Amino acid sequence: MASTFSHARIRSVLWQFTPVVVVALLALGYILGVALIEDGSGQRPHSLLPGVFMLAQAFALLARHRFPLTVLLFVTVLDAVTLLVSSGEIGTGTVAVMIAVFSYASTSTGRGRYLAPASLSVLAVIITMIAVQRSTLVPSEFVLAFALARNVLVFGLGVVTAEIVGQRARLLEALRERAEAAEYEKEHQAQEAVLRERALMARELHDVAAHHLTGIIVSAQAAETLRISNSQEAGEYVRQIQNAARTTLNNLRQTVGLLRADGESELAPIASIERLPELVAQASTTGTSVHLKKSGTPRDLGPLAGIAAYRMVQESLANSLSHAPGTHRAVQIDYGTASLRVTVTNGPNLLMHRKPETARAGYGLIGMAERAELLGARLRTGSVKDGSWVNTLIIPYEGQL
């Protein structure tokens, strides 16, 4: 932050003082040159007044941003006086006039901002024509052409430069605003994607968990009714199961209420890891064939773990079809000793020649990440050395839902 501020301050100082220094150095150079040059009679061939006027112009330019019109009038008058005293042969004041015109046109707004430079240009043409009447360097037939060319250059160049710089600044500002709007829209879409995914998970969480907890309650009630022993201790134990199950169900409903979005959209039916072969078979009919491989000893998973694995495979296959069509696809399910590992791989996108990260930019990974976080699982996504894209979901058995 401090470095940025320092650079901005340096640029501001340079923008303020560089033109002033340039004009002042030109003035000092002129004065020094005139002081050193003498003709054969020991007299100076030119007056020092143009250099003095130019120094006055340099000091006036210090206020060009606060009083642009006043500074423009002042430096133009000094330039006109220089022309009159030198018979139009010395144009040392033109640089300051161009700088003042540029500053005035840059800081003024509206169509009237060109009125002052145009009016001063007309007056400058007249003064230049009067001044060069006594000049021995400009032939009389070229007086009008010389006056027009000189003042079109002095006043026109400043106005045109200011217009070009202003348009560039407006273009940069428009691009900056467009970039900010695009960034805001991207964040808004990402937030909406998270809310939609949470609404889907909330419905699935409620439906699955409510179903199983209701079964616990019914089973406990049946056990209490059909128990062989009438032991008071056994009955108390069964009643504790009922109370715990009801409490868990109520707490779960409260949690689901916090996860739900404001408005619910159409939600997909409950999925499970047992339905992965159907999903793979369906995906093979809409793109390249998908190779499914399983290893390890299958074991029962919690409903949410099964849903997370299913949705991860579903989204990964959909992404591969959209962003890398025609590549080989594979699904690997590994039942380890402590965790389940689900890996989806699709080959490098050789046809479209773009980076995997760019090709697969979207909101599908958001849903995968949300589900993994809910389960305490780990989600890994990215490309490998050969350009293939790999999504891996590792779900620990301990503590799964």
N, C-alpha and C positions, 0 to 999 in steps of 0.2 A: 504493500500500500504506500509506504513512504517513498519507495523507488519510483512508483508510478507518478506520485505527486511531484517528485523532484523533476522527472523528465517533462511533465506537463508544464511546470513552471519555467524550465529552461527554454522550451519551445515558445512559450508566451513572451519571454524576454527577448529572444532572438527575433521573433516576429515584430515586436515593438521597436527595437533599436537598430536592427540591421539596415533598413532603408535610411534611417537618420545618419548612421555612420558612413554609409556609402556616399550620400550627398555631401556630408561635411568633408570627407576625404577628397572628393572631386573639387570642392571649393578651395580647400587648402592647396591642392595641387595646382589649381589655376593661379592662385595668388602667388605661390612660390615660383611658378613658371614665368609669370609676368614680371616679378621682381628681379629675376635673373637675366631676362632678355632685354637688351638695349639695341637701339639702331645705331647708325654710324655717328649721329650727333650726340650720343649719350642719353637720349630720351627713350622712355618706354613706349613701344608701339601701341600698347593697349592700356585701358584704364583698369584699376583694381576694383572698381565698383561692382562689376558682375560677380566677382568672387565674394565680395562682402554681401551682396544680395543673396547669393547662393547659401552662404552661412546662415543668414536670417531664415531662408527657406528650410534649412535643415532643422533649426530649433523649432520652427513652427510645426514641422511634421510630428513632433513629439505629442501634439494635442490632436492629431488627425482622427483618432477614434472617438474622442469626446466631442469635438466640434468639427465634424468633417466638412460642412459647407463653409464655415468661416475660414478654415485652413485652406480650402480650395480657392476661395476668393483671394486670400492673402498671397499665396504663392503664385497665382496667375497674374496678379498685379505686379509683383516683383519681376516676373518673367517678361511682362510687357515693357516695364521700365528698362530692363536689360536690353531688349531689342531696340528701343528708341535711342538709348545712349550709344549703342554700337552699330547703328544703321542696319540692324537685322543680321549682322555678321557673326554675332556671338549668341549661342543658344544654350548657355550653361544652366538656365533655369528650367529647361524642358524635363529633365529627369524628375525633379521635385513635383512638377505639375502632373506628370503621369502617375506618380505615386499617390498624390492627393486625389486625382480623379478615380483611381482604383479604390481607395479607401471610402470615398463618398458613395460610389456606386455599390460597394459591398455592404455598407451599413444602412443605406436608404432602401425604402420599400415603396411599392406602388409604381404606376406608370410615370408619375411625375418625377421620378428620380433621375430621368435622363434630361429633364428640362434645363437644369443648371449647367451641366457640361455642354449641352448643345448651344445654349445662349452664350456662354463664355467662349466657345469655339468660334462662333460668328464674330464676336468682338475681337478675338485674337487674330482672325483673318484680316480684319480691317486694320488693326494696329500693325500687323506684320507688313501689309502692303504699304502703309505710310512710312514705316521704318526703313524698308529696303529701297525706297525711292532715291536715297542718298548713297546707296551701296554701289561700290565699283565691281562687286563680285557677281551680282545678279543682274542680267540684262533686263531692260525694261519690258520686253515682250514676254518674259517668263515670271514677272512679279506675281501675277494672280495665281499661276500654277504653283509657284513656290510657296505662297502663303497658304493655299488650300492643302497641298501635300503635307506641309509641316504641321498644320493644326489638326488635320485628320489623323495623322500619326500620333500626335501628342494626346489628343482627347479621345480619339477612337480606340487606340490600343488599350488605354486604361479601362474604358467601358467594356470592351470585348473580353479582356482578361478577367475582369470582375464577374462578368456573366458566366464565363466558362467555369471559374472557381466556384461560383455560387451553385451552378447546376450540379457540379460534382459533389459538393457538400450536401445538396438536397438528395441526390441519388444515394449517397452513403447513408444518410439518415433514413431514407425509405427502406434500404436494404436491412439496416439495423432493426427497424420496426418490424419488418417482415420476418426476420430471423427470430425476434422475440415472440411474435405471434405464433410462429411455427413451433417454437419451444414450448409455449404455453399450451398449444393444442396437443402436442405430444404428451405432455404431463397429464393433461385432462383425460386423454384417451387411455393412458396407462392407469389412472385412478379408476376410470370406469371399468376397465378390464379386471382390475383387482376386485371391485365391488361385485361384478357379475360372477366372478369365480368364487367369491366368498358366499354369495347367495346360493350357488349350486352346491358347494360343500355343506352349507348349512342345511339345505333340504336333504341331502344324502345322509348327513350325520344324524339328523332327526329321524328320518325314516328307518335307517338301519338300527340305530341304537334303541329307538323307541320299540321297534319290533322285538329285539332281543330282551330288553328289560321287561316288556309286557309278558313275554314268555317266562321270565324268571318269576314274576309275580304269580302268574297262573300256576306254574309248577309248584311253587311254594305253598299256594293255597290247596292244591290237590294233595301235596304231601302231608299237610296238616290234617286234611280231612281223612286221608286213607292211612295215616300212620298206624302201625301195628300196636306200638306201645302207647299207653296213655300217660307216659312219664311227663311230669310237669317241666322238667328240664328240656326235653325234646320239643315240646310245644313252644317254650320260650325261644328256643333256638330258631324255629321256623318263623315265629313272629318277627324276630330280629332280621331275618332275611327279607321278609316283606317290607318292613320299614326302611331298611337300607336301600332296597330296590326302588321304592317310591321316592325316597329322597334323591337318589341318583337321577331318576327320571325328571323330577322337578328342576334340579340344578342344571341338567342337560338342556331343558327347554329354555331356561334363562340364558344360558350361554348361546344357544342358537339364536335367540332374539337379538343379542348383541352383534352376532356375525351377519345377520341378514341385511341386505341393502334396503333402501327406502321403498323401492318398487321391485317386484319379482317378475322376471321374464319366464319364458318357456324353459323348463329345466329337463335335462336328460334323465332317462331312467337309470336306476341303480345298476352299476356294473361290478364285476368281480374278476379276479385273476383266472377263475375257472373258464371265463368266456374269451380268454385270449386267443385260443385256436380259431374261434369263429371270427374274431376281429382280424386276425392275420389272413384268413381265407378270403374275407371280404376285401381287404386291402390289396390282395394279389389280383383281384378281378379288375381293379381300377388303375393299376400301374404295373410296374415290374413285380415279379413274384417275390414274396417275402419268405425268407428261410427262418423257421422257428426251431430253436434247440433248447432243451432242458437238461439240467444236470443236478445232481444231488438228490436227496430224499425229500419229496414234497411233504409239507406239513401244513396244518390248518393255520390260516392267517385271520387276523381280525378283519371285520368288514371294511373299515376305513383303509387299512393297509392294502386290501385287495382292490378297492376302488382307485387308490392312488396309483398302484401299479398299472391298472387297466388304462386310466386316463393318460398316464405318461406315455405308454406305448401308442395309444390312439393319436395323441397330439404329435408325437415324433414321426409317425408314419404319414400323417397329414402334411407336416412341414416338408418332409422329404419329397412328397408328390408335388407340392407347390413350388419349392425352391430348387430342387435337384431332380427333375424328372428324368427317367431313363437309367438311373443308377441302381446298383444292386442294394438290397435292403435285407437286414437280418435282425432278429430278435433273440436275445439270449437270456434265459431265466436260470439263475444259479441259486439253489437252496444250500446255503452254507450252514455252518454249525451255529453261528450267532446272528446271522442276518440274511436277508433275501437281497440278491443283486439282480436288477433288471437292466439290460443294456440293449439299446437300439442303435444300429449303425447303418448309415447310408454312404455310398461311395462318393468320391470327389465329383464335383460338378464340372465335367470337362467341356460341356457344350456352351455354357454361359460365361465361363472364364471370369468369375468374380470370387472374392473372398468368401469363405463359408460364413464368417461372422456377419458380413453385410447381407449375404443372400438370405439369411435366416432371421433377420431382424423382425420382430413382431412381439405379440403379446401372449403367444402360447407358452413361452417359458415362464411367464408370470404365474400362470395357473399351476405349472409343475412346482415352482418354488413355494407357492402358498401351501400346497398339499404336503410337500416335504416338511415344511416348517411345522405344520399341524401335527405331523406324526413324530417329529424329532428325527426325521430321516435326513440323508445327505443326497443332494442333487449335484451332479457334475455334467457340464455341457461344454462342448468345444470341439475344435478340429484337431486331428492328429497329423503326423508327418506326411502321410501320403495324400492329404487333402480331404480325407473322409471326415464326416461329422458324427460324433458319438454323444449320446445322452445316456447317463447312468444314474439309476436311482437305487440307493442302498437303504433298506428298511431293517432296522434291528428288531429281532423277535421280542426282546424284553420291553415291556411297557407299550406294545402296539395296541391300537384300538380296533 
